[in-house]
Amino acid sequence: MKPRLTITALLALCGSSAVFAADFNIPMAFEYIAVDGKEVETSLFNHKSEIELDQGTHKIAIRYNDLVSDDFSDSETNIKSNAFIVTIDVDGDYSYQLKPADGEFVKNPKSFAKAPQVVITREDKGSVNYKVTQTNIGEESFVSRLFSGNNPTDVEAEAAAITSAGAAAVAATPTAPVSKPSPAAAATLPETTKATPAAATADTAKAEQMLQYWWLQADEQTRKEFMSWAIKQL
């Protein structure tokens, strides 16, 4: 009898000292950018809809990112919002859910993306202590600054200053004179075409958008077959 009581007491002690973990969930049309200043890795093939949070206050950077039907064609348009920050106090082993303020789904994506309005609820219908802060930051490269105490305007101003300084440095750098080939030599030189960084970025974004479109259109079996093929290409 005594051994059973001892084991029961130990189990109760371990259970009471265990660290709880709440979970925070977002719909498919949203994506995590960072949690407490740490970037969240997510991709087209691995949408992260749930994260675990321990007790305390957390800052979660999220954005709206969805494909919506085009009113003037059969294609779909990728609509993204700037990052917004959810500051939430976690005080128990609860399940939290983020959703649009106007219902289960976003009714007007373009308008919603300009200033996403969301609500956070608890599965057990309990009260949630949170606030949502809108930003005008769209690039994930600024994620670390979202939690540094700087406001969005300061971040953009600093980025603009760095860009201007870089351009000035390039302009001030002396260059050696370059000899020009003669007309005859120039006629025999092969023409070279280099894609500008902006064009390359645009092509990459377009390719990703097309890939995302077809992924969302595919059924479960097709997605598995594509994933198997993609892994073999690595």
PyRosetta script that sets phi, psi and omega in degrees:
from pyrosetta import init, pose_from_sequence

init()
pose = pose_from_sequence("MKPRLTITALLALCGSSAVFAADFNIPMAFEYIAVDGKEVETSLFNHKSEIELDQGTHKIAIRYNDLVSDDFSDSETNIKSNAFIVTIDVDGDYSYQLKPADGEFVKNPKSFAKAPQVVITREDKGSVNYKVTQTNIGEESFVSRLFSGNNPTDVEAEAAAITSAGAAAVAATPTAPVSKPSPAAAATLPETTKATPAAATADTAKAEQMLQYWWLQADEQTRKEFMSWAIKQL")
pose.set_psi(1, -41.4)
pose.set_omega(1, -178.5)
pose.set_phi(2, -64.1)
pose.set_psi(2, -45.0)
pose.set_omega(2, 178.1)
pose.set_phi(3, -56.8)
pose.set_psi(3, -40.0)
pose.set_omega(3, -179.8)
pose.set_phi(4, -62.9)
pose.set_psi(4, -42.9)
pose.set_omega(4, 179.2)
pose.set_phi(5, -63.2)
pose.set_psi(5, -38.9)
pose.set_omega(5, -179.6)
pose.set_phi(6, -64.5)
pose.set_psi(6, -46.2)
pose.set_omega(6, 179.6)
pose.set_phi(7, -63.4)
pose.set_psi(7, -42.6)
pose.set_omega(7, 179.0)
pose.set_phi(8, -61.4)
pose.set_psi(8, -41.8)
pose.set_omega(8, 179.6)
pose.set_phi(9, -64.1)
pose.set_psi(9, -40.8)
pose.set_omega(9, 179.3)
pose.set_phi(10, -64.6)
pose.set_psi(10, -42.3)
pose.set_omega(10, 179.1)
pose.set_phi(11, -63.4)
pose.set_psi(11, -40.8)
pose.set_omega(11, 178.9)
pose.set_phi(12, -64.3)
pose.set_psi(12, -39.5)
pose.set_omega(12, 179.7)
pose.set_phi(13, -65.7)
pose.set_psi(13, -43.8)
pose.set_omega(13, 178.9)
pose.set_phi(14, -63.2)
pose.set_psi(14, -40.9)
pose.set_omega(14, -179.3)
pose.set_phi(15, -64.9)
pose.set_psi(15, -38.7)
pose.set_omega(15, -177.6)
pose.set_phi(16, -73.7)
pose.set_psi(16, -25.8)
pose.set_omega(16, -177.9)
pose.set_phi(17, -92.7)
pose.set_psi(17, -5.9)
pose.set_omega(17, -178.6)
pose.set_phi(18, -66.4)
pose.set_psi(18, 142.0)
pose.set_omega(18, 178.9)
pose.set_phi(19, -81.9)
pose.set_psi(19, 125.1)
pose.set_omega(19, -178.6)
pose.set_phi(20, -80.8)
pose.set_psi(20, 162.3)
pose.set_omega(20, 177.2)
pose.set_phi(21, -138.8)
pose.set_psi(21, 118.1)
pose.set_omega(21, 175.1)
pose.set_phi(22, -84.4)
pose.set_psi(22, 161.2)
pose.set_omega(22, 176.1)
pose.set_phi(23, -121.2)
pose.set_psi(23, 144.7)
pose.set_omega(23, -178.0)
pose.set_phi(24, -122.0)
pose.set_psi(24, 126.3)
pose.set_omega(24, -172.7)
pose.set_phi(25, -121.2)
pose.set_psi(25, 143.6)
pose.set_omega(25, 176.9)
pose.set_phi(26, -128.1)
pose.set_psi(26, 153.1)
pose.set_omega(26, 177.6)
pose.set_phi(27, -70.6)
pose.set_psi(27, 169.9)
pose.set_omega(27, -179.0)
pose.set_phi(28, -61.8)
pose.set_psi(28, -28.1)
pose.set_omega(28, -176.0)
pose.set_phi(29, -79.5)
pose.set_psi(29, -0.6)
pose.set_omega(29, 178.4)
pose.set_phi(30, -119.1)
pose.set_psi(30, 160.2)
pose.set_omega(30, 176.6)
pose.set_phi(31, -143.8)
pose.set_psi(31, 144.7)
pose.set_omega(31, 176.2)
pose.set_phi(32, -74.9)
pose.set_psi(32, 142.3)
pose.set_omega(32, 172.8)
pose.set_phi(33, -108.4)
pose.set_psi(33, -46.5)
pose.set_omega(33, -180.0)
pose.set_phi(34, -158.4)
pose.set_psi(34, 155.9)
pose.set_omega(34, 174.7)
pose.set_phi(35, -128.7)
pose.set_psi(35, 119.3)
pose.set_omega(35, -179.3)
pose.set_phi(36, 53.0)
pose.set_psi(36, 41.7)
pose.set_omega(36, 175.9)
pose.set_phi(37, 84.2)
pose.set_psi(37, -3.6)
pose.set_omega(37, 179.6)
pose.set_phi(38, -104.3)
pose.set_psi(38, 126.4)
pose.set_omega(38, -177.1)
pose.set_phi(39, -64.0)
pose.set_psi(39, 139.7)
pose.set_omega(39, 178.1)
pose.set_phi(40, -98.5)
pose.set_psi(40, 123.9)
pose.set_omega(40, -179.9)
pose.set_phi(41, -80.7)
pose.set_psi(41, 121.8)
pose.set_omega(41, 178.1)
pose.set_phi(42, -145.2)
pose.set_psi(42, 158.5)
pose.set_omega(42, -178.7)
pose.set_phi(43, -152.3)
pose.set_psi(43, 176.3)
pose.set_omega(43, 179.0)
pose.set_phi(44, -59.0)
pose.set_psi(44, -37.0)
pose.set_omega(44, -175.5)
pose.set_phi(45, -92.2)
pose.set_psi(45, -6.7)
pose.set_omega(45, -177.1)
pose.set_phi(46, -140.6)
pose.set_psi(46, 68.5)
pose.set_omega(46, 179.1)
pose.set_phi(47, -70.4)
pose.set_psi(47, 122.9)
pose.set_omega(47, -178.7)
pose.set_phi(48, -92.5)
pose.set_psi(48, 111.5)
pose.set_omega(48, -177.2)
pose.set_phi(49, -101.0)
pose.set_psi(49, -14.7)
pose.set_omega(49, -175.7)
pose.set_phi(50, -136.8)
pose.set_psi(50, 137.5)
pose.set_omega(50, 173.7)
pose.set_phi(51, -129.4)
pose.set_psi(51, 157.7)
pose.set_omega(51, 177.8)
pose.set_phi(52, -102.1)
pose.set_psi(52, 141.2)
pose.set_omega(52, -179.2)
pose.set_phi(53, -129.2)
pose.set_psi(53, 134.1)
pose.set_omega(53, 175.2)
pose.set_phi(54, -89.3)
pose.set_psi(54, -178.7)
pose.set_omega(54, -176.2)
pose.set_phi(55, -66.7)
pose.set_psi(55, 139.5)
pose.set_omega(55, 179.1)
pose.set_phi(56, 128.2)
pose.set_psi(56, -170.2)
pose.set_omega(56, -179.4)
pose.set_phi(57, -95.9)
pose.set_psi(57, 134.6)
pose.set_omega(57, -178.8)
pose.set_phi(58, -129.9)
pose.set_psi(58, 147.4)
pose.set_omega(58, 175.7)
pose.set_phi(59, -115.6)
pose.set_psi(59, 120.4)
pose.set_omega(59, -175.1)
pose.set_phi(60, -118.2)
pose.set_psi(60, 118.5)
pose.set_omega(60, 177.1)
pose.set_phi(61, -90.1)
pose.set_psi(61, 125.6)
pose.set_omega(61, -175.5)
pose.set_phi(62, -135.2)
pose.set_psi(62, 157.5)
pose.set_omega(62, 171.0)
pose.set_phi(63, -143.5)
pose.set_psi(63, 156.2)
pose.set_omega(63, 175.4)
pose.set_phi(64, -84.0)
pose.set_psi(64, 131.7)
pose.set_omega(64, -178.0)
pose.set_phi(65, -151.1)
pose.set_psi(65, 105.8)
pose.set_omega(65, -173.7)
pose.set_phi(66, -146.7)
pose.set_psi(66, 158.0)
pose.set_omega(66, 173.4)
pose.set_phi(67, -100.1)
pose.set_psi(67, 125.6)
pose.set_omega(67, -179.0)
pose.set_phi(68, -124.5)
pose.set_psi(68, 151.3)
pose.set_omega(68, -179.0)
pose.set_phi(69, -66.2)
pose.set_psi(69, 136.7)
pose.set_omega(69, 177.4)
pose.set_phi(70, -79.4)
pose.set_psi(70, 134.2)
pose.set_omega(70, -178.5)
pose.set_phi(71, -69.4)
pose.set_psi(71, -21.3)
pose.set_omega(71, -173.7)
pose.set_phi(72, -110.6)
pose.set_psi(72, 3.3)
pose.set_omega(72, 179.2)
pose.set_phi(73, -155.7)
pose.set_psi(73, 178.2)
pose.set_omega(73, 179.7)
pose.set_phi(74, -87.1)
pose.set_psi(74, -3.0)
pose.set_omega(74, -177.8)
pose.set_phi(75, -83.2)
pose.set_psi(75, 176.1)
pose.set_omega(75, 178.2)
pose.set_phi(76, -120.8)
pose.set_psi(76, 150.2)
pose.set_omega(76, -177.9)
pose.set_phi(77, -113.4)
pose.set_psi(77, 135.4)
pose.set_omega(77, 177.8)
pose.set_phi(78, -84.7)
pose.set_psi(78, 119.7)
pose.set_omega(78, -179.1)
pose.set_phi(79, -115.5)
pose.set_psi(79, 125.5)
pose.set_omega(79, -179.6)
pose.set_phi(80, -124.3)
pose.set_psi(80, 147.4)
pose.set_omega(80, 174.3)
pose.set_phi(81, -102.9)
pose.set_psi(81, 167.4)
pose.set_omega(81, 169.3)
pose.set_phi(82, -72.1)
pose.set_psi(82, 167.4)
pose.set_omega(82, -179.9)
pose.set_phi(83, -68.6)
pose.set_psi(83, 143.1)
pose.set_omega(83, 169.0)
pose.set_phi(84, -128.0)
pose.set_psi(84, 151.6)
pose.set_omega(84, -173.4)
pose.set_phi(85, -112.5)
pose.set_psi(85, 126.1)
pose.set_omega(85, 174.6)
pose.set_phi(86, -100.3)
pose.set_psi(86, 117.1)
pose.set_omega(86, 174.4)
pose.set_phi(87, -102.0)
pose.set_psi(87, 118.8)
pose.set_omega(87, -172.6)
pose.set_phi(88, -132.4)
pose.set_psi(88, 140.3)
pose.set_omega(88, 175.5)
pose.set_phi(89, -98.0)
pose.set_psi(89, 118.0)
pose.set_omega(89, 179.4)
pose.set_phi(90, -100.5)
pose.set_psi(90, 121.9)
pose.set_omega(90, -177.5)
pose.set_phi(91, -129.6)
pose.set_psi(91, 21.5)
pose.set_omega(91, 179.0)
pose.set_phi(92, -176.3)
pose.set_psi(92, 172.3)
pose.set_omega(92, -179.5)
pose.set_phi(93, -82.6)
pose.set_psi(93, 72.1)
pose.set_omega(93, -174.8)
pose.set_phi(94, -111.7)
pose.set_psi(94, 165.8)
pose.set_omega(94, 175.7)
pose.set_phi(95, -110.6)
pose.set_psi(95, 116.3)
pose.set_omega(95, -177.8)
pose.set_phi(96, -102.3)
pose.set_psi(96, 145.7)
pose.set_omega(96, -178.0)
pose.set_phi(97, -132.6)
pose.set_psi(97, 127.2)
pose.set_omega(97, 174.2)
pose.set_phi(98, -96.3)
pose.set_psi(98, 139.1)
pose.set_omega(98, 175.6)
pose.set_phi(99, -153.0)
pose.set_psi(99, 160.9)
pose.set_omega(99, 178.0)
pose.set_phi(100, -58.6)
pose.set_psi(100, 146.5)
pose.set_omega(100, -177.8)
pose.set_phi(101, -65.6)
pose.set_psi(101, -25.2)
pose.set_omega(101, -176.4)
pose.set_phi(102, -95.6)
pose.set_psi(102, 11.5)
pose.set_omega(102, 177.4)
pose.set_phi(103, 143.8)
pose.set_psi(103, -167.1)
pose.set_omega(103, -178.0)
pose.set_phi(104, -71.4)
pose.set_psi(104, -28.4)
pose.set_omega(104, -177.5)
pose.set_phi(105, -127.3)
pose.set_psi(105, 155.6)
pose.set_omega(105, 177.1)
pose.set_phi(106, -75.6)
pose.set_psi(106, 121.7)
pose.set_omega(106, -175.4)
pose.set_phi(107, -85.5)
pose.set_psi(107, -33.4)
pose.set_omega(107, 179.6)
pose.set_phi(108, -130.7)
pose.set_psi(108, 85.5)
pose.set_omega(108, -172.7)
pose.set_phi(109, -54.3)
pose.set_psi(109, -46.0)
pose.set_omega(109, -176.4)
pose.set_phi(110, -64.1)
pose.set_psi(110, -42.8)
pose.set_omega(110, 178.5)
pose.set_phi(111, -69.2)
pose.set_psi(111, -40.1)
pose.set_omega(111, -179.4)
pose.set_phi(112, -62.6)
pose.set_psi(112, -40.4)
pose.set_omega(112, -176.4)
pose.set_phi(113, -64.5)
pose.set_psi(113, -23.2)
pose.set_omega(113, -179.4)
pose.set_phi(114, -69.3)
pose.set_psi(114, -33.1)
pose.set_omega(114, 179.1)
pose.set_phi(115, -159.3)
pose.set_psi(115, 80.9)
pose.set_omega(115, -175.2)
pose.set_phi(116, -56.3)
pose.set_psi(116, 125.8)
pose.set_omega(116, 176.5)
pose.set_phi(117, -108.2)
pose.set_psi(117, 116.9)
pose.set_omega(117, -176.3)
pose.set_phi(118, -129.9)
pose.set_psi(118, 162.2)
pose.set_omega(118, 175.3)
pose.set_phi(119, -128.6)
pose.set_psi(119, 150.6)
pose.set_omega(119, 178.0)
pose.set_phi(120, -115.2)
pose.set_psi(120, 126.2)
pose.set_omega(120, 178.9)
pose.set_phi(121, -123.0)
pose.set_psi(121, 165.6)
pose.set_omega(121, 176.5)
pose.set_phi(122, -110.7)
pose.set_psi(122, 144.2)
pose.set_omega(122, -177.2)
pose.set_phi(123, -61.2)
pose.set_psi(123, -31.6)
pose.set_omega(123, -179.1)
pose.set_phi(124, -89.2)
pose.set_psi(124, 11.0)
pose.set_omega(124, 177.4)
pose.set_phi(125, 69.2)
pose.set_psi(125, 13.0)
pose.set_omega(125, 178.4)
pose.set_phi(126, -75.1)
pose.set_psi(126, 168.4)
pose.set_omega(126, -179.4)
pose.set_phi(127, -75.9)
pose.set_psi(127, 149.6)
pose.set_omega(127, -179.4)
pose.set_phi(128, -125.2)
pose.set_psi(128, 128.8)
pose.set_omega(128, 178.1)
pose.set_phi(129, -96.2)
pose.set_psi(129, 105.5)
pose.set_omega(129, -177.2)
pose.set_phi(130, -153.4)
pose.set_psi(130, 166.8)
pose.set_omega(130, 171.9)
pose.set_phi(131, -146.5)
pose.set_psi(131, 153.3)
pose.set_omega(131, -179.3)
pose.set_phi(132, -117.3)
pose.set_psi(132, 126.7)
pose.set_omega(132, -179.7)
pose.set_phi(133, -114.2)
pose.set_psi(133, 121.9)
pose.set_omega(133, 177.5)
pose.set_phi(134, -81.5)
pose.set_psi(134, 145.6)
pose.set_omega(134, 174.7)
pose.set_phi(135, -131.0)
pose.set_psi(135, 167.7)
pose.set_omega(135, 173.3)
pose.set_phi(136, -110.2)
pose.set_psi(136, 32.1)
pose.set_omega(136, 178.8)
pose.set_phi(137, -102.3)
pose.set_psi(137, 125.0)
pose.set_omega(137, -178.4)
pose.set_phi(138, -111.2)
pose.set_psi(138, -21.8)
pose.set_omega(138, -175.1)
pose.set_phi(139, -90.1)
pose.set_psi(139, 135.2)
pose.set_omega(139, 179.0)
pose.set_phi(140, -66.2)
pose.set_psi(140, -19.5)
pose.set_omega(140, -179.5)
pose.set_phi(141, -65.1)
pose.set_psi(141, -16.5)
pose.set_omega(141, 179.6)
pose.set_phi(142, -96.2)
pose.set_psi(142, 7.7)
pose.set_omega(142, -173.9)
pose.set_phi(143, -56.2)
pose.set_psi(143, -45.9)
pose.set_omega(143, -175.9)
pose.set_phi(144, -61.6)
pose.set_psi(144, -28.0)
pose.set_omega(144, -178.3)
pose.set_phi(145, -81.3)
pose.set_psi(145, -16.9)
pose.set_omega(145, 179.1)
pose.set_phi(146, -61.5)
pose.set_psi(146, -28.5)
pose.set_omega(146, -175.1)
pose.set_phi(147, -108.8)
pose.set_psi(147, 11.2)
pose.set_omega(147, -176.4)
pose.set_phi(148, -91.8)
pose.set_psi(148, -4.9)
pose.set_omega(148, -179.2)
pose.set_phi(149, 101.2)
pose.set_psi(149, -10.6)
pose.set_omega(149, 177.6)
pose.set_phi(150, -79.6)
pose.set_psi(150, 144.0)
pose.set_omega(150, 176.2)
pose.set_phi(151, -83.8)
pose.set_psi(151, 164.1)
pose.set_omega(151, -176.2)
pose.set_phi(152, -56.8)
pose.set_psi(152, -36.4)
pose.set_omega(152, -179.1)
pose.set_phi(153, -62.9)
pose.set_psi(153, -41.3)
pose.set_omega(153, 179.0)
pose.set_phi(154, -61.8)
pose.set_psi(154, -41.7)
pose.set_omega(154, -179.7)
pose.set_phi(155, -62.1)
pose.set_psi(155, -47.2)
pose.set_omega(155, -178.8)
pose.set_phi(156, -66.4)
pose.set_psi(156, -38.1)
pose.set_omega(156, 179.4)
pose.set_phi(157, -64.4)
pose.set_psi(157, -41.1)
pose.set_omega(157, 179.3)
pose.set_phi(158, -65.6)
pose.set_psi(158, -41.4)
pose.set_omega(158, 178.5)
pose.set_phi(159, -62.8)
pose.set_psi(159, -41.6)
pose.set_omega(159, 178.9)
pose.set_phi(160, -64.8)
pose.set_psi(160, -38.5)
pose.set_omega(160, 179.9)
pose.set_phi(161, -65.4)
pose.set_psi(161, -41.2)
pose.set_omega(161, 178.6)
pose.set_phi(162, -63.5)
pose.set_psi(162, -42.6)
pose.set_omega(162, 178.8)
pose.set_phi(163, -62.0)
pose.set_psi(163, -43.9)
pose.set_omega(163, -179.9)
pose.set_phi(164, -65.0)
pose.set_psi(164, -41.0)
pose.set_omega(164, -179.9)
pose.set_phi(165, -64.2)
pose.set_psi(165, -39.5)
pose.set_omega(165, 178.7)
pose.set_phi(166, -64.5)
pose.set_psi(166, -41.0)
pose.set_omega(166, 179.1)
pose.set_phi(167, -65.4)
pose.set_psi(167, -38.9)
pose.set_omega(167, 179.9)
pose.set_phi(168, -66.7)
pose.set_psi(168, -38.5)
pose.set_omega(168, 179.5)
pose.set_phi(169, -64.0)
pose.set_psi(169, -40.0)
pose.set_omega(169, 178.3)
pose.set_phi(170, -65.2)
pose.set_psi(170, -42.1)
pose.set_omega(170, -178.7)
pose.set_phi(171, -67.1)
pose.set_psi(171, -31.1)
pose.set_omega(171, -176.2)
pose.set_phi(172, -85.6)
pose.set_psi(172, -10.5)
pose.set_omega(172, -178.5)
pose.set_phi(173, -73.6)
pose.set_psi(173, 122.5)
pose.set_omega(173, -179.4)
pose.set_phi(174, -68.5)
pose.set_psi(174, 144.5)
pose.set_omega(174, 179.1)
pose.set_phi(175, -125.0)
pose.set_psi(175, 144.4)
pose.set_omega(175, 179.4)
pose.set_phi(176, -75.7)
pose.set_psi(176, 148.7)
pose.set_omega(176, 179.1)
pose.set_phi(177, -62.9)
pose.set_psi(177, 141.0)
pose.set_omega(177, -179.0)
pose.set_phi(178, -109.5)
pose.set_psi(178, 127.2)
pose.set_omega(178, 179.8)
pose.set_phi(179, -76.8)
pose.set_psi(179, 141.3)
pose.set_omega(179, -179.5)
pose.set_phi(180, -96.4)
pose.set_psi(180, 137.4)
pose.set_omega(180, 178.7)
pose.set_phi(181, -69.0)
pose.set_psi(181, 155.0)
pose.set_omega(181, 178.1)
pose.set_phi(182, -68.3)
pose.set_psi(182, 160.2)
pose.set_omega(182, 179.3)
pose.set_phi(183, -54.2)
pose.set_psi(183, -38.8)
pose.set_omega(183, -178.9)
pose.set_phi(184, -67.0)
pose.set_psi(184, -42.6)
pose.set_omega(184, -179.9)
pose.set_phi(185, -67.8)
pose.set_psi(185, -38.5)
pose.set_omega(185, -179.4)
pose.set_phi(186, -62.6)
pose.set_psi(186, -33.3)
pose.set_omega(186, -178.3)
pose.set_phi(187, -67.4)
pose.set_psi(187, -26.1)
pose.set_omega(187, -177.8)
pose.set_phi(188, -93.9)
pose.set_psi(188, -9.4)
pose.set_omega(188, -178.8)
pose.set_phi(189, -72.7)
pose.set_psi(189, 137.2)
pose.set_omega(189, 177.7)
pose.set_phi(190, -71.8)
pose.set_psi(190, 144.2)
pose.set_omega(190, 178.1)
pose.set_phi(191, -79.7)
pose.set_psi(191, 136.4)
pose.set_omega(191, 178.1)
pose.set_phi(192, -119.4)
pose.set_psi(192, 139.8)
pose.set_omega(192, 179.1)
pose.set_phi(193, -124.3)
pose.set_psi(193, 123.2)
pose.set_omega(193, 179.4)
pose.set_phi(194, -114.2)
pose.set_psi(194, 131.6)
pose.set_omega(194, 177.8)
pose.set_phi(195, -73.9)
pose.set_psi(195, 133.3)
pose.set_omega(195, 178.1)
pose.set_phi(196, -71.3)
pose.set_psi(196, 153.8)
pose.set_omega(196, 178.2)
pose.set_phi(197, -55.2)
pose.set_psi(197, -38.2)
pose.set_omega(197, -179.0)
pose.set_phi(198, -64.6)
pose.set_psi(198, -41.9)
pose.set_omega(198, -179.9)
pose.set_phi(199, -66.2)
pose.set_psi(199, -40.3)
pose.set_omega(199, 179.2)
pose.set_phi(200, -63.7)
pose.set_psi(200, -41.0)
pose.set_omega(200, 178.7)
pose.set_phi(201, -63.8)
pose.set_psi(201, -41.9)
pose.set_omega(201, 179.9)
pose.set_phi(202, -64.0)
pose.set_psi(202, -40.9)
pose.set_omega(202, 179.1)
pose.set_phi(203, -64.0)
pose.set_psi(203, -41.3)
pose.set_omega(203, 179.4)
pose.set_phi(204, -63.1)
pose.set_psi(204, -43.9)
pose.set_omega(204, 180.0)
pose.set_phi(205, -63.4)
pose.set_psi(205, -39.9)
pose.set_omega(205, 180.0)
pose.set_phi(206, -66.1)
pose.set_psi(206, -41.4)
pose.set_omega(206, 179.6)
pose.set_phi(207, -64.4)
pose.set_psi(207, -41.1)
pose.set_omega(207, 178.7)
pose.set_phi(208, -64.6)
pose.set_psi(208, -38.4)
pose.set_omega(208, 179.7)
pose.set_phi(209, -65.3)
pose.set_psi(209, -41.9)
pose.set_omega(209, 179.1)
pose.set_phi(210, -65.2)
pose.set_psi(210, -41.1)
pose.set_omega(210, 179.8)
pose.set_phi(211, -63.9)
pose.set_psi(211, -41.5)
pose.set_omega(211, 178.2)
pose.set_phi(212, -63.7)
pose.set_psi(212, -38.8)
pose.set_omega(212, 179.6)
pose.set_phi(213, -60.7)
pose.set_psi(213, -50.5)
pose.set_omega(213, -176.9)
pose.set_phi(214, -68.8)
pose.set_psi(214, -31.7)
pose.set_omega(214, 177.2)
pose.set_phi(215, -63.2)
pose.set_psi(215, -43.6)
pose.set_omega(215, -179.5)
pose.set_phi(216, -69.5)
pose.set_psi(216, -26.4)
pose.set_omega(216, 179.8)
pose.set_phi(217, -80.3)
pose.set_psi(217, -23.0)
pose.set_omega(217, -173.8)
pose.set_phi(218, -75.9)
pose.set_psi(218, 152.6)
pose.set_omega(218, 175.3)
pose.set_phi(219, -84.1)
pose.set_psi(219, 177.0)
pose.set_omega(219, -174.1)
pose.set_phi(220, -61.7)
pose.set_psi(220, -41.3)
pose.set_omega(220, -178.4)
pose.set_phi(221, -65.1)
pose.set_psi(221, -43.4)
pose.set_omega(221, 179.3)
pose.set_phi(222, -63.6)
pose.set_psi(222, -38.9)
pose.set_omega(222, 178.9)
pose.set_phi(223, -63.0)
pose.set_psi(223, -41.4)
pose.set_omega(223, 179.4)
pose.set_phi(224, -64.3)
pose.set_psi(224, -41.7)
pose.set_omega(224, 179.5)
pose.set_phi(225, -64.9)
pose.set_psi(225, -40.0)
pose.set_omega(225, 179.5)
pose.set_phi(226, -67.1)
pose.set_psi(226, -41.2)
pose.set_omega(226, 178.9)
pose.set_phi(227, -61.6)
pose.set_psi(227, -40.5)
pose.set_omega(227, 178.6)
pose.set_phi(228, -62.0)
pose.set_psi(228, -42.7)
pose.set_omega(228, 178.5)
pose.set_phi(229, -65.8)
pose.set_psi(229, -43.4)
pose.set_omega(229, -176.9)
pose.set_phi(230, -63.6)
pose.set_psi(230, -39.1)
pose.set_omega(230, 180.0)
pose.set_phi(231, -64.0)
pose.set_psi(231, -36.8)
pose.set_omega(231, 179.9)
pose.set_phi(232, -67.6)
pose.set_psi(232, -22.7)
pose.set_omega(232, -178.8)
pose.set_phi(233, -81.2)
pose.set_psi(233, -13.5)
pose.set_omega(233, -177.4)
pose.set_phi(234, -72.0)
pose.dump_pdb("model.pdb")
